[in-house]
Amino acid sequence: MGYEYDDQNIFAKILRGEIPCDKVLETEHSLAFRDIRPQAPVHVLVIPKGAYVTHDHFALEASDAEIADFTRALGQVCKLLGVQPGEGGSGYRLISNSGDDGVQEVPHLHVHIMSGRMLGRMVSPG
Ligand code: DGP
């Protein structure tokens, strides 16, 4: 089977500059911007620039440089947002919805960073 990447997805358009975004950070291989429908006072999405559909796709097929860049970008965004628990921040949650059970809306890997309120239990009862 494998993954087929749809280059017409909304994040691909953001990466090509066809749609604006509220940018938080850009690195060689990653981009972070604010979610258009925030579900917490702080809600930022971090995406790789490469054509990856889900986290497993990225983790298995991305280069070491892309993976290192993405992981560091996540850390840098947490720092920029002031949410690091070890630095006086109130903490945060990372979410990466994948596929149908994960209720993934946009088929380009993204990690949600959410903070600024008590986020409740990890998943809803269903
Ligand atoms: P999900 O695929 O379910 O993990 O969530 C996708 C998220 O992407 C959702 O929280 C809303 C956000 N989103 C969708 N379209 C846009 C857009 O055009 N711009 C921005 N900044 N966020 C978007």
Backbone and ligand atoms as CSV (ligand in chain L), in Angstrom:
chain,resi,resn,atom,element,x,y,z
A,1,MET,N,N,0.838,-1.212,0.000
A,1,MET,CA,C,0.000,0.000,0.000
A,1,MET,C,C,0.873,1.262,0.000
A,2,GLY,N,N,1.389,1.639,1.149
A,2,GLY,CA,C,2.219,2.842,1.234
A,2,GLY,C,C,1.383,4.108,1.193
A,3,TYR,N,N,2.063,5.222,1.362
A,3,TYR,CA,C,1.379,6.506,1.409
A,3,TYR,C,C,1.426,7.210,0.064
A,4,GLU,N,N,0.298,7.816,-0.301
A,4,GLU,CA,C,0.254,8.715,-1.453
A,4,GLU,C,C,-0.015,10.101,-0.915
A,5,TYR,N,N,0.860,11.031,-1.214
A,5,TYR,CA,C,0.743,12.396,-0.689
A,5,TYR,C,C,-0.081,13.258,-1.631
A,6,ASP,N,N,-1.103,13.904,-1.095
A,6,ASP,CA,C,-1.958,14.808,-1.873
A,6,ASP,C,C,-1.380,16.222,-1.792
A,7,ASP,N,N,-0.756,16.675,-2.860
A,7,ASP,CA,C,-0.088,17.987,-2.783
A,7,ASP,C,C,-1.072,19.160,-2.887
A,8,GLN,N,N,-2.354,18.859,-2.887
A,8,GLN,CA,C,-3.361,19.933,-2.859
A,8,GLN,C,C,-3.900,20.152,-1.444
A,9,ASN,N,N,-3.354,19.440,-0.444
A,9,ASN,CA,C,-3.848,19.652,0.925
A,9,ASN,C,C,-3.465,21.054,1.400
A,10,ILE,N,N,-4.195,21.525,2.401
A,10,ILE,CA,C,-4.087,22.931,2.815
A,10,ILE,C,C,-2.690,23.287,3.340
A,11,PHE,N,N,-2.025,22.341,3.988
A,11,PHE,CA,C,-0.688,22.657,4.518
A,11,PHE,C,C,0.353,22.690,3.397
A,12,ALA,N,N,0.146,21.898,2.355
A,12,ALA,CA,C,1.031,21.982,1.185
A,12,ALA,C,C,0.900,23.370,0.556
A,13,LYS,N,N,-0.327,23.891,0.542
A,13,LYS,CA,C,-0.549,25.227,-0.025
A,13,LYS,C,C,0.097,26.300,0.854
A,14,ILE,N,N,0.045,26.114,2.167
A,14,ILE,CA,C,0.721,27.052,3.078
A,14,ILE,C,C,2.225,27.009,2.832
A,15,LEU,N,N,2.773,25.799,2.682
A,15,LEU,CA,C,4.218,25.669,2.455
A,15,LEU,C,C,4.635,26.321,1.132
A,16,ARG,N,N,3.779,26.276,0.133
A,16,ARG,CA,C,4.108,26.894,-1.162
A,16,ARG,C,C,3.820,28.400,-1.172
A,17,GLY,N,N,3.269,28.913,-0.050
A,17,GLY,CA,C,2.975,30.339,0.031
A,17,GLY,C,C,1.698,30.738,-0.680
A,18,GLU,N,N,0.880,29.756,-1.031
A,18,GLU,CA,C,-0.376,30.052,-1.736
A,18,GLU,C,C,-1.462,30.519,-0.770
A,19,ILE,N,N,-1.312,30.148,0.506
A,19,ILE,CA,C,-2.250,30.526,1.566
A,19,ILE,C,C,-1.413,31.086,2.720
A,20,PRO,N,N,-1.849,32.202,3.319
A,20,PRO,CA,C,-1.046,32.774,4.410
A,20,PRO,C,C,-1.164,31.957,5.700
A,21,CYS,N,N,-0.209,32.176,6.575
A,21,CYS,CA,C,-0.303,31.568,7.913
A,21,CYS,C,C,0.311,32.533,8.910
A,22,ASP,N,N,-0.040,32.346,10.169
A,22,ASP,CA,C,0.516,33.149,11.262
A,22,ASP,C,C,1.747,32.402,11.774
A,23,LYS,N,N,2.880,32.691,11.146
A,23,LYS,CA,C,4.099,31.912,11.384
A,23,LYS,C,C,4.687,32.153,12.777
A,24,VAL,N,N,5.112,31.079,13.405
A,24,VAL,CA,C,5.777,31.157,14.708
A,24,VAL,C,C,7.270,30.893,14.544
A,25,LEU,N,N,7.611,29.952,13.672
A,25,LEU,CA,C,9.022,29.578,13.473
A,25,LEU,C,C,9.165,28.906,12.117
A,26,GLU,N,N,10.271,29.188,11.441
A,26,GLU,CA,C,10.606,28.442,10.225
A,26,GLU,C,C,12.059,28.017,10.317
A,27,THR,N,N,12.306,26.742,10.013
A,27,THR,CA,C,13.672,26.221,9.979
A,27,THR,C,C,13.901,25.622,8.597
A,28,GLU,N,N,15.059,25.024,8.407
A,28,GLU,CA,C,15.371,24.464,7.084
A,28,GLU,C,C,14.321,23.445,6.637
A,29,HIS,N,N,13.875,22.598,7.570
A,29,HIS,CA,C,12.985,21.502,7.183
A,29,HIS,C,C,11.603,21.564,7.823
A,30,SER,N,N,11.307,22.593,8.599
A,30,SER,CA,C,10.051,22.621,9.366
A,30,SER,C,C,9.434,24.011,9.381
A,31,LEU,N,N,8.122,24.028,9.633
A,31,LEU,CA,C,7.392,25.299,9.750
A,31,LEU,C,C,6.405,25.165,10.904
A,32,ALA,N,N,6.291,26.224,11.702
A,32,ALA,CA,C,5.312,26.244,12.796
A,32,ALA,C,C,4.439,27.481,12.629
A,33,PHE,N,N,3.127,27.306,12.799
A,33,PHE,CA,C,2.184,28.417,12.646
A,33,PHE,C,C,0.970,28.163,13.536
A,34,ARG,N,N,0.216,29.237,13.794
A,34,ARG,CA,C,-0.925,29.107,14.706
A,34,ARG,C,C,-2.107,28.437,14.012
A,35,ASP,N,N,-2.785,27.575,14.769
A,35,ASP,CA,C,-3.953,26.873,14.241
A,35,ASP,C,C,-5.081,27.871,13.984
A,36,ILE,N,N,-5.754,27.710,12.867
A,36,ILE,CA,C,-6.813,28.649,12.476
A,36,ILE,C,C,-8.068,28.481,13.347
A,37,ARG,N,N,-8.217,27.313,13.976
A,37,ARG,CA,C,-9.360,27.066,14.869
A,37,ARG,C,C,-8.826,26.642,16.238
A,38,PRO,N,N,-8.235,27.586,16.976
A,38,PRO,CA,C,-7.557,27.215,18.232
A,38,PRO,C,C,-8.510,26.597,19.252
A,39,GLN,N,N,-8.051,25.530,19.866
A,39,GLN,CA,C,-8.848,24.861,20.895
A,39,GLN,C,C,-8.259,25.065,22.287
A,40,ALA,N,N,-7.295,25.951,22.365
A,40,ALA,CA,C,-6.678,26.319,23.638
A,40,ALA,C,C,-6.079,27.703,23.428
A,41,PRO,N,N,-5.814,28.441,24.503
A,41,PRO,CA,C,-5.227,29.778,24.352
A,41,PRO,C,C,-3.940,29.773,23.521
A,42,VAL,N,N,-3.171,28.715,23.656
A,42,VAL,CA,C,-1.990,28.512,22.808
A,42,VAL,C,C,-2.244,27.275,21.956
A,43,HIS,N,N,-2.229,27.430,20.648
A,43,HIS,CA,C,-2.460,26.272,19.763
A,43,HIS,C,C,-1.667,26.490,18.474
A,44,VAL,N,N,-0.543,25.819,18.404
A,44,VAL,CA,C,0.384,25.964,17.276
A,44,VAL,C,C,0.562,24.613,16.611
A,45,LEU,N,N,0.696,24.630,15.287
A,45,LEU,CA,C,0.952,23.410,14.516
A,45,LEU,C,C,2.395,23.442,14.031
A,46,VAL,N,N,3.080,22.318,14.165
A,46,VAL,CA,C,4.436,22.189,13.619
A,46,VAL,C,C,4.394,21.136,12.528
A,47,ILE,N,N,4.898,21.484,11.341
A,47,ILE,CA,C,4.867,20.540,10.220
A,47,ILE,C,C,6.254,20.442,9.595
A,48,PRO,N,N,6.563,19.272,9.027
A,48,PRO,CA,C,7.788,19.181,8.229
A,48,PRO,C,C,7.517,19.791,6.854
A,49,LYS,N,N,8.543,20.272,6.200
A,49,LYS,CA,C,8.368,20.811,4.846
A,49,LYS,C,C,8.238,19.684,3.812
A,50,GLY,N,N,8.729,18.515,4.161
A,50,GLY,CA,C,8.657,17.377,3.244
A,50,GLY,C,C,7.249,16.813,3.141
A,51,ALA,N,N,7.046,16.003,2.108
A,51,ALA,CA,C,5.715,15.467,1.782
A,51,ALA,C,C,5.430,14.188,2.573
A,52,TYR,N,N,5.095,14.357,3.851
A,52,TYR,CA,C,4.797,13.222,4.718
A,52,TYR,C,C,3.356,13.319,5.212
A,53,VAL,N,N,2.663,12.192,5.202
A,53,VAL,CA,C,1.235,12.190,5.517
A,53,VAL,C,C,0.991,12.091,7.022
A,54,THR,N,N,1.707,11.197,7.666
A,54,THR,CA,C,1.474,10.917,9.090
A,54,THR,C,C,2.811,10.832,9.835
A,55,HIS,N,N,2.699,10.695,11.147
A,55,HIS,CA,C,3.924,10.618,11.948
A,55,HIS,C,C,4.723,9.351,11.632
A,56,ASP,N,N,4.036,8.227,11.455
A,56,ASP,CA,C,4.770,6.989,11.133
A,56,ASP,C,C,5.455,7.094,9.779
A,57,HIS,N,N,4.785,7.719,8.808
A,57,HIS,CA,C,5.375,7.938,7.479
A,57,HIS,C,C,6.687,8.706,7.623
A,58,PHE,N,N,6.617,9.783,8.388
A,58,PHE,CA,C,7.791,10.636,8.608
A,58,PHE,C,C,8.884,9.871,9.367
A,59,ALA,N,N,8.490,9.208,10.454
A,59,ALA,CA,C,9.475,8.538,11.314
A,59,ALA,C,C,10.212,7.427,10.561
A,60,LEU,N,N,9.510,6.796,9.615
A,60,LEU,CA,C,10.125,5.677,8.894
A,60,LEU,C,C,10.874,6.114,7.640
A,61,GLU,N,N,10.460,7.223,7.019
A,61,GLU,CA,C,11.012,7.551,5.695
A,61,GLU,C,C,11.783,8.867,5.609
A,62,ALA,N,N,11.628,9.739,6.582
A,62,ALA,CA,C,12.351,11.021,6.524
A,62,ALA,C,C,13.838,10.799,6.789
A,63,SER,N,N,14.634,11.755,6.334
A,63,SER,CA,C,16.083,11.684,6.584
A,63,SER,C,C,16.367,12.032,8.044
A,64,ASP,N,N,17.560,11.641,8.485
A,64,ASP,CA,C,17.965,11.993,9.853
A,64,ASP,C,C,17.946,13.507,10.039
A,65,ALA,N,N,18.348,14.235,9.007
A,65,ALA,CA,C,18.393,15.710,9.108
A,65,ALA,C,C,16.978,16.278,9.289
A,66,GLU,N,N,16.025,15.730,8.556
A,66,GLU,CA,C,14.641,16.210,8.686
A,66,GLU,C,C,14.091,15.896,10.076
A,67,ILE,N,N,14.373,14.694,10.564
A,67,ILE,CA,C,13.852,14.283,11.874
A,67,ILE,C,C,14.479,15.121,12.988
A,68,ALA,N,N,15.776,15.341,12.880
A,68,ALA,CA,C,16.442,16.164,13.903
A,68,ALA,C,C,15.893,17.580,13.865
A,69,ASP,N,N,15.734,18.127,12.672
A,69,ASP,CA,C,15.225,19.501,12.523
A,69,ASP,C,C,13.822,19.621,13.108
A,70,PHE,N,N,12.967,18.662,12.805
A,70,PHE,CA,C,11.579,18.704,13.266
A,70,PHE,C,C,11.522,18.610,14.794
A,71,THR,N,N,12.302,17.699,15.344
A,71,THR,CA,C,12.309,17.521,16.805
A,71,THR,C,C,12.826,18.777,17.496
A,72,ARG,N,N,13.882,19.351,16.945
A,72,ARG,CA,C,14.419,20.599,17.520
A,72,ARG,C,C,13.423,21.750,17.346
A,73,ALA,N,N,12.734,21.768,16.226
A,73,ALA,CA,C,11.748,22.830,15.998
A,73,ALA,C,C,10.651,22.762,17.052
A,74,LEU,N,N,10.196,21.551,17.371
A,74,LEU,CA,C,9.178,21.400,18.418
A,74,LEU,C,C,9.680,22.005,19.732
A,75,GLY,N,N,10.911,21.702,20.069
A,75,GLY,CA,C,11.491,22.247,21.296
A,75,GLY,C,C,11.608,23.756,21.245
A,76,GLN,N,N,12.057,24.263,20.099
A,76,GLN,CA,C,12.212,25.718,19.962
A,76,GLN,C,C,10.865,26.438,20.064
A,77,VAL,N,N,9.825,25.822,19.482
A,77,VAL,CA,C,8.500,26.452,19.554
A,77,VAL,C,C,8.011,26.461,21.006
A,78,CYS,N,N,8.177,25.360,21.721
A,78,CYS,CA,C,7.792,25.336,23.144
A,78,CYS,C,C,8.503,26.451,23.903
A,79,LYS,N,N,9.767,26.642,23.581
A,79,LYS,CA,C,10.545,27.699,24.237
A,79,LYS,C,C,9.994,29.078,23.866
A,80,LEU,N,N,9.756,29.303,22.574
A,80,LEU,CA,C,9.217,30.598,22.126
A,80,LEU,C,C,7.860,30.904,22.754
A,81,LEU,N,N,7.060,29.854,22.932
A,81,LEU,CA,C,5.714,30.032,23.481
A,81,LEU,C,C,5.732,30.176,24.999
A,82,GLY,N,N,6.864,29.862,25.631
A,82,GLY,CA,C,6.980,29.989,27.084
A,82,GLY,C,C,6.196,28.945,27.854
A,83,VAL,N,N,6.052,27.751,27.253
A,83,VAL,CA,C,5.213,26.729,27.897
A,83,VAL,C,C,6.022,25.628,28.584
A,84,GLN,N,N,7.337,25.692,28.512
A,84,GLN,CA,C,8.173,24.621,29.068
A,84,GLN,C,C,7.978,24.497,30.587
A,85,PRO,N,N,7.514,23.359,31.076
A,85,PRO,CA,C,7.315,23.212,32.520
A,85,PRO,C,C,8.610,23.402,33.309
A,86,GLY,N,N,9.718,23.010,32.702
A,86,GLY,CA,C,11.002,23.124,33.408
A,86,GLY,C,C,11.545,24.542,33.451
A,87,GLU,N,N,10.871,25.448,32.759
A,87,GLU,CA,C,11.326,26.844,32.713
A,87,GLU,C,C,10.240,27.787,33.221
A,88,GLY,N,N,9.338,27.262,34.055
A,88,GLY,CA,C,8.296,28.109,34.635
A,88,GLY,C,C,7.012,28.168,33.832
A,89,GLY,N,N,6.969,27.487,32.682
A,89,GLY,CA,C,5.750,27.454,31.876
A,89,GLY,C,C,4.721,26.506,32.476
A,90,SER,N,N,3.504,26.598,31.978
A,90,SER,CA,C,2.414,25.814,32.572
A,90,SER,C,C,2.252,24.438,31.935
A,91,GLY,N,N,3.113,24.096,30.990
A,91,GLY,CA,C,3.024,22.782,30.346
A,91,GLY,C,C,2.233,22.840,29.053
A,92,TYR,N,N,2.130,21.708,28.418
A,92,TYR,CA,C,1.498,21.654,27.089
A,92,TYR,C,C,1.175,20.211,26.755
A,93,ARG,N,N,0.459,20.022,25.662
A,93,ARG,CA,C,0.191,18.690,25.129
A,93,ARG,C,C,0.541,18.674,23.654
A,94,LEU,N,N,1.199,17.595,23.223
A,94,LEU,CA,C,1.460,17.365,21.805
A,94,LEU,C,C,0.460,16.334,21.297
A,95,ILE,N,N,-0.143,16.620,20.145
A,95,ILE,CA,C,-1.086,15.679,19.531
A,95,ILE,C,C,-0.737,15.566,18.056
A,96,SER,N,N,-0.695,14.333,17.544
A,96,SER,CA,C,-0.484,14.135,16.116
A,96,SER,C,C,-1.538,13.148,15.618
A,97,ASN,N,N,-2.666,13.668,15.183
A,97,ASN,CA,C,-3.752,12.821,14.698
A,97,ASN,C,C,-3.352,12.170,13.379
A,98,SER,N,N,-3.612,10.870,13.261
A,98,SER,CA,C,-3.194,10.137,12.064
A,98,SER,C,C,-4.291,9.194,11.604
A,99,GLY,N,N,-4.715,9.377,10.367
A,99,GLY,CA,C,-5.685,8.455,9.770
A,99,GLY,C,C,-7.075,8.583,10.362
A,100,ASP,N,N,-7.905,7.588,10.062
A,100,ASP,CA,C,-9.326,7.660,10.419
A,100,ASP,C,C,-9.557,7.616,11.927
A,101,ASP,N,N,-8.957,6.638,12.612
A,101,ASP,CA,C,-9.177,6.544,14.055
A,101,ASP,C,C,-8.628,7.772,14.783
A,102,GLY,N,N,-7.565,8.351,14.244
A,102,GLY,CA,C,-6.989,9.558,14.843
A,102,GLY,C,C,-7.737,10.823,14.469
A,103,VAL,N,N,-8.708,10.682,13.577
A,103,VAL,CA,C,-9.510,11.828,13.098
A,103,VAL,C,C,-8.592,12.925,12.540
A,104,GLN,N,N,-7.793,12.511,11.545
A,104,GLN,CA,C,-6.882,13.450,10.880
A,104,GLN,C,C,-7.628,14.160,9.759
A,105,GLU,N,N,-7.664,15.482,9.848
A,105,GLU,CA,C,-8.374,16.286,8.842
A,105,GLU,C,C,-7.455,16.648,7.669
A,106,VAL,N,N,-6.245,17.042,7.990
A,106,VAL,CA,C,-5.316,17.489,6.942
A,106,VAL,C,C,-4.241,16.419,6.736
A,107,PRO,N,N,-4.120,15.869,5.510
A,107,PRO,CA,C,-3.203,14.756,5.283
A,107,PRO,C,C,-1.757,15.170,5.025
A,108,HIS,N,N,-1.257,16.020,5.893
A,108,HIS,CA,C,0.172,16.379,5.925
A,108,HIS,C,C,0.540,16.348,7.406
A,109,LEU,N,N,1.581,15.575,7.745
A,109,LEU,CA,C,1.943,15.448,9.166
A,109,LEU,C,C,1.962,16.793,9.879
A,110,HIS,N,N,1.294,16.838,11.019
A,110,HIS,CA,C,1.361,18.030,11.866
A,110,HIS,C,C,1.269,17.595,13.316
A,111,VAL,N,N,2.019,18.299,14.148
A,111,VAL,CA,C,1.928,18.100,15.590
A,111,VAL,C,C,1.296,19.352,16.179
A,112,HIS,N,N,0.192,19.149,16.903
A,112,HIS,CA,C,-0.452,20.249,17.617
A,112,HIS,C,C,0.311,20.472,18.925
A,113,ILE,N,N,0.637,21.715,19.226
A,113,ILE,CA,C,1.133,22.082,20.557
A,113,ILE,C,C,0.035,22.931,21.193
A,114,MET,N,N,-0.522,22.415,22.286
A,114,MET,CA,C,-1.640,23.112,22.933
A,114,MET,C,C,-1.297,23.397,24.389
A,115,SER,N,N,-1.680,24.596,24.830
A,115,SER,CA,C,-1.347,25.012,26.191
A,115,SER,C,C,-2.219,26.194,26.583
A,116,GLY,N,N,-2.078,26.627,27.832
A,116,GLY,CA,C,-2.755,27.849,28.275
A,116,GLY,C,C,-4.030,27.595,29.047
A,117,ARG,N,N,-4.444,26.351,29.127
A,117,ARG,CA,C,-5.570,25.988,29.987
A,117,ARG,C,C,-5.410,24.517,30.364
A,118,MET,N,N,-6.117,24.101,31.414
A,118,MET,CA,C,-6.102,22.692,31.783
A,118,MET,C,C,-6.798,21.914,30.668
A,119,LEU,N,N,-6.089,20.965,30.063
A,119,LEU,CA,C,-6.595,20.292,28.862
A,119,LEU,C,C,-7.437,19.054,29.150
A,120,GLY,N,N,-7.585,18.697,30.397
A,120,GLY,CA,C,-8.441,17.552,30.717
A,120,GLY,C,C,-7.765,16.226,30.438
A,121,ARG,N,N,-8.562,15.174,30.443
A,121,ARG,CA,C,-8.000,13.840,30.265
A,121,ARG,C,C,-7.482,13.668,28.847
A,122,MET,N,N,-6.679,12.649,28.647
A,122,MET,CA,C,-5.940,12.503,27.408
A,122,MET,C,C,-6.861,12.312,26.199
A,123,VAL,N,N,-7.875,11.466,26.308
A,123,VAL,CA,C,-8.826,11.293,25.211
A,123,VAL,C,C,-10.244,11.311,25.779
A,124,SER,N,N,-11.191,11.701,24.915
A,124,SER,CA,C,-12.587,11.681,25.355
A,124,SER,C,C,-13.073,10.229,25.389
A,125,PRO,N,N,-14.144,9.944,26.152
A,125,PRO,CA,C,-14.608,8.564,26.262
A,125,PRO,C,C,-15.056,7.985,24.928
A,126,GLY,N,N,-15.347,8.834,23.930
A,126,GLY,CA,C,-15.683,8.315,22.606
A,126,GLY,C,C,-17.120,8.609,22.222
L,1,DGP,P1,P,-6.225,17.426,12.446
L,1,DGP,O1,O,-5.866,17.065,11.029
L,1,DGP,O2,O,-7.560,16.864,12.869
L,1,DGP,O3,O,-5.150,17.053,13.423
L,1,DGP,O4,O,-6.382,19.001,12.541
L,1,DGP,C1,C,-6.041,19.898,11.521
L,1,DGP,C2,C,-5.952,21.284,12.115
L,1,DGP,O5,O,-5.578,22.168,11.072
L,1,DGP,C3,C,-7.229,21.839,12.730
L,1,DGP,O6,O,-7.000,22.091,14.121
L,1,DGP,C4,C,-7.487,23.150,12.000
L,1,DGP,C5,C,-6.181,23.423,11.291
L,1,DGP,N1,N,-6.325,24.068,10.008
L,1,DGP,C6,C,-7.094,23.640,8.978
L,1,DGP,N2,N,-6.979,24.477,7.932
L,1,DGP,C7,C,-6.087,25.450,8.321
L,1,DGP,C8,C,-5.549,26.597,7.668
L,1,DGP,O7,O,-5.844,26.928,6.525
L,1,DGP,N3,N,-4.670,27.348,8.394
L,1,DGP,C9,C,-4.310,27.026,9.661
L,1,DGP,N4,N,-3.443,27.827,10.286
L,1,DGP,N5,N,-4.796,25.945,10.306
L,1,DGP,C10,C,-5.675,25.180,9.629
